[in-house]
Amino acid sequence: MSAHHLDHPLQPGDHAPNFVLNAISREGTVALDDFRGRLPLLVGLFRGLMCPFCRRHVAAMAQFNPVLREKGVESLAVVNTPVERARLYFQYHPIPGLLAASDPERASHRAFGLPLIEVTEDETDWPKKLGIDLVKTMRVDRPGELPRPMDPVSAGDLLSEKDGYEMSEADQQVRVPGHLQLVGHFLLDRDGVVRWSFTEVEDEGENLCQALNSEELMSAASQIAH
């Protein structure tokens, strides 16, 4: 991984830097340069699998994957979870056909300009600091899973309890106390240029823990496919 580092997320028109990570869904490594010059690629950069929203984002990518492949677009999900822990999780929660990689150091997130923000009690300086007081005014809506729109903390606690996910030592090792890694999706064309993105950084944090708009994604994919 290069030392490339941004203070804002990559935007449409930006060239994505290469990264090389341990693959989860197969042996060996996976690199962005594996796709450059060959295929468009949807890259999802997520928190560790201890995050209930990210577990759902990865599962959604697995659902999108067959449709995107029909358009000639490949997909790669990256999680902060150490590779062996992630492989164990996906044995019980399969993501058939979806390529996944482990990045416990969050190097890919930094390279794509996704910040690790400080969580405070009541001070927000977006996207460097986020106050819990502001988080409690936000709402996440997951019909069928949540009884009503809830703030991200309460929603996350309820979803984790529902999932029965047990934190392991490997999960604890990659946590950064008092901080939150922001996440996002980036759609790259076959030359590795960003053509569309959806991240938690935009809109002053209103995208925090939110699912992307699948129609918007598919429309963008159709424009760069084949």
C-alpha positions as CSV (number, residue, x, y, z in Angstrom):
1,M,0.0,0.0,0.0
2,S,1.3,3.4,-0.9
3,A,1.5,6.2,1.7
4,H,-1.1,8.1,-0.4
5,H,-3.4,9.9,2.1
6,L,-6.3,12.3,1.6
7,D,-8.2,14.6,3.9
8,H,-11.4,14.2,1.9
9,P,-13.0,11.2,0.0
10,L,-12.1,10.5,-3.6
11,Q,-14.5,12.2,-5.9
12,P,-15.8,11.3,-9.4
13,G,-12.9,11.9,-11.8
14,D,-10.2,11.0,-9.3
15,H,-7.9,8.1,-9.9
16,A,-8.1,5.4,-7.2
17,P,-4.7,4.4,-5.7
18,N,-3.7,0.8,-5.7
19,F,-3.9,-1.3,-2.5
20,V,-3.0,-4.9,-1.8
21,L,-4.8,-6.8,0.9
22,N,-5.3,-10.3,2.2
23,A,-8.2,-11.9,0.6
24,I,-11.0,-13.3,2.8
25,S,-13.1,-15.3,0.3
26,R,-10.1,-17.1,-1.2
27,E,-6.4,-17.6,-0.5
28,G,-3.7,-15.0,-1.4
29,T,-4.1,-11.3,-1.9
30,V,-6.3,-9.0,-3.9
31,A,-5.2,-5.7,-5.4
32,L,-7.0,-2.9,-7.3
33,D,-4.5,-3.3,-10.0
34,D,-5.9,-6.8,-10.6
35,F,-8.9,-5.0,-12.2
36,R,-7.3,-1.9,-13.7
37,G,-7.5,-2.0,-17.5
38,R,-9.8,-5.0,-17.4
39,L,-13.0,-4.4,-15.5
40,P,-15.1,-1.8,-13.7
41,L,-15.2,-2.4,-9.9
42,L,-17.4,-1.5,-7.0
43,V,-15.3,-1.1,-3.9
44,G,-17.0,-1.1,-0.5
45,L,-14.8,0.0,2.4
46,F,-16.4,-0.8,5.7
47,R,-15.7,-0.9,9.4
48,G,-15.0,-4.3,11.1
49,L,-17.7,-7.0,11.2
50,M,-18.4,-5.9,14.8
51,C,-20.4,-3.1,13.2
52,P,-24.0,-4.4,12.6
53,F,-24.6,-1.9,9.8
54,C,-21.4,-2.9,7.9
55,R,-22.4,-6.6,8.2
56,R,-25.6,-5.6,6.4
57,H,-23.8,-3.5,3.8
58,V,-21.5,-6.4,2.9
59,A,-24.6,-8.7,2.7
60,A,-26.2,-6.1,0.4
61,M,-23.1,-6.1,-1.8
62,A,-23.4,-9.9,-2.1
63,Q,-27.0,-9.4,-3.3
64,F,-26.0,-6.7,-5.8
65,N,-23.1,-8.7,-7.1
66,P,-24.9,-11.0,-9.7
67,V,-26.7,-8.0,-11.2
68,L,-23.6,-5.9,-11.4
69,R,-21.7,-8.8,-13.0
70,E,-24.3,-9.0,-15.7
71,K,-23.4,-5.4,-16.4
72,G,-19.7,-6.3,-16.5
73,V,-18.9,-4.8,-13.1
74,E,-17.0,-6.7,-10.4
75,S,-17.3,-6.1,-6.6
76,L,-14.9,-6.0,-3.7
77,A,-15.9,-5.6,0.0
78,V,-13.1,-4.6,2.4
79,V,-13.6,-4.9,6.2
80,N,-11.3,-3.9,9.1
81,T,-11.7,-7.4,10.7
82,P,-8.5,-9.6,10.8
83,V,-8.6,-12.2,8.0
84,E,-9.0,-15.3,10.1
85,R,-11.8,-13.8,12.1
86,A,-13.6,-12.6,9.0
87,R,-13.2,-16.0,7.3
88,L,-14.9,-17.6,10.4
89,Y,-17.7,-15.2,10.3
90,F,-18.4,-15.7,6.6
91,Q,-18.4,-19.5,7.1
92,Y,-21.7,-18.9,9.0
93,H,-22.9,-16.0,6.9
94,P,-21.9,-16.8,3.4
95,I,-21.4,-14.2,0.7
96,P,-21.3,-16.5,-2.4
97,G,-19.5,-15.0,-5.3
98,L,-18.4,-11.8,-3.6
99,L,-14.7,-11.0,-3.3
100,A,-13.8,-9.8,0.2
101,A,-10.6,-8.6,1.7
102,S,-9.2,-7.8,5.2
103,D,-7.7,-4.4,6.1
104,P,-7.3,-4.2,9.9
105,E,-4.9,-1.3,9.5
106,R,-7.5,0.7,7.6
107,A,-4.9,1.6,5.0
108,S,-7.4,1.4,2.1
109,H,-9.8,3.8,4.0
110,R,-7.0,6.4,4.4
111,A,-6.0,6.0,0.7
112,F,-9.6,6.7,-0.4
113,G,-9.9,9.6,2.0
114,L,-12.3,8.1,4.6
115,P,-11.4,9.6,8.0
116,L,-11.2,8.1,11.4
117,I,-13.2,10.6,13.4
118,E,-13.1,11.4,17.1
119,V,-16.3,10.8,19.0
120,T,-17.0,13.3,21.7
121,E,-19.8,14.0,24.2
122,D,-21.0,17.3,22.7
123,E,-18.5,18.7,20.3
124,T,-18.9,18.3,16.5
125,D,-16.4,19.5,13.9
126,W,-17.4,17.5,10.9
127,P,-15.6,15.4,9.6
128,K,-13.0,15.4,12.4
129,K,-15.1,15.2,15.5
130,L,-18.7,14.0,16.1
131,G,-20.7,14.6,19.2
132,I,-22.9,11.9,20.7
133,D,-25.5,14.6,21.3
134,L,-25.8,15.1,17.5
135,V,-25.7,11.3,16.8
136,K,-28.8,10.9,19.0
137,T,-30.7,13.3,16.8
138,M,-30.0,11.2,13.7
139,R,-32.3,8.5,12.5
140,V,-31.7,5.2,10.7
141,D,-34.7,3.4,9.3
142,R,-34.5,-0.3,8.5
143,P,-38.1,-1.5,8.0
144,G,-38.6,-5.1,9.1
145,E,-35.5,-5.0,11.4
146,L,-36.1,-1.9,13.5
147,P,-39.5,-1.1,15.1
148,R,-39.2,2.5,14.1
149,P,-36.5,5.0,12.9
150,M,-33.9,5.1,15.6
151,D,-30.6,6.9,16.3
152,P,-27.6,5.0,15.1
153,V,-26.4,4.1,18.6
154,S,-29.7,2.6,19.7
155,A,-30.3,1.0,16.3
156,G,-26.8,-0.6,16.4
157,D,-27.3,-2.0,19.9
158,L,-30.7,-3.5,18.9
159,L,-29.3,-5.0,15.7
160,S,-26.3,-6.5,17.5
161,E,-28.5,-8.0,20.1
162,K,-30.7,-9.4,17.4
163,D,-27.7,-10.8,15.5
164,G,-26.1,-12.3,18.6
165,Y,-22.7,-11.2,17.4
166,E,-20.1,-11.9,20.0
167,M,-17.0,-9.6,20.2
168,S,-13.8,-11.6,20.0
169,E,-10.3,-10.6,20.9
170,A,-9.5,-10.1,17.2
171,D,-12.4,-7.6,17.1
172,Q,-11.1,-5.8,20.1
173,Q,-7.6,-5.5,18.7
174,V,-8.8,-3.4,15.7
175,R,-11.0,-1.0,17.7
176,V,-9.8,2.5,18.2
177,P,-11.5,3.7,21.4
178,G,-13.3,7.0,21.2
179,H,-13.1,7.0,17.4
180,L,-15.3,5.9,14.4
181,Q,-14.1,4.9,11.0
182,L,-16.3,6.4,8.3
183,V,-17.1,4.1,5.3
184,G,-18.2,4.3,1.7
185,H,-18.7,2.8,-1.7
186,F,-16.7,3.8,-4.8
187,L,-17.6,2.7,-8.3
188,L,-14.4,2.7,-10.5
189,D,-14.3,2.4,-14.3
190,R,-11.9,-0.1,-15.9
191,D,-9.1,2.6,-15.8
192,G,-9.5,2.9,-12.0
193,V,-11.2,6.3,-12.2
194,V,-14.0,7.0,-9.7
195,R,-17.3,7.5,-11.5
196,W,-19.7,7.4,-8.5
197,S,-19.5,7.3,-4.8
198,F,-21.6,7.1,-1.6
199,T,-19.9,7.8,1.7
200,E,-20.7,8.7,5.3
201,V,-18.6,11.9,4.9
202,E,-21.1,13.8,2.7
203,D,-24.0,15.8,4.0
204,E,-22.5,16.6,7.4
205,G,-22.9,13.0,8.5
206,E,-26.5,12.4,7.5
207,N,-25.4,9.2,5.6
208,L,-24.0,7.7,8.9
209,C,-25.0,4.0,9.0
210,Q,-27.3,4.5,6.0
211,A,-27.7,2.0,3.1
212,L,-26.9,3.3,-0.3
213,N,-29.6,3.9,-3.0
214,S,-29.5,0.8,-5.1
215,E,-31.2,2.4,-8.1
216,E,-28.6,5.1,-8.1
217,L,-25.8,2.5,-8.0
218,M,-27.3,0.5,-10.8
219,S,-27.8,3.6,-13.0
220,A,-24.2,4.6,-12.5
221,A,-23.0,1.0,-13.2
222,S,-25.0,0.9,-16.4
223,Q,-23.3,4.1,-17.6
224,I,-19.8,2.6,-17.3
225,A,-20.4,-1.0,-18.0
226,H,-19.2,-2.8,-21.2
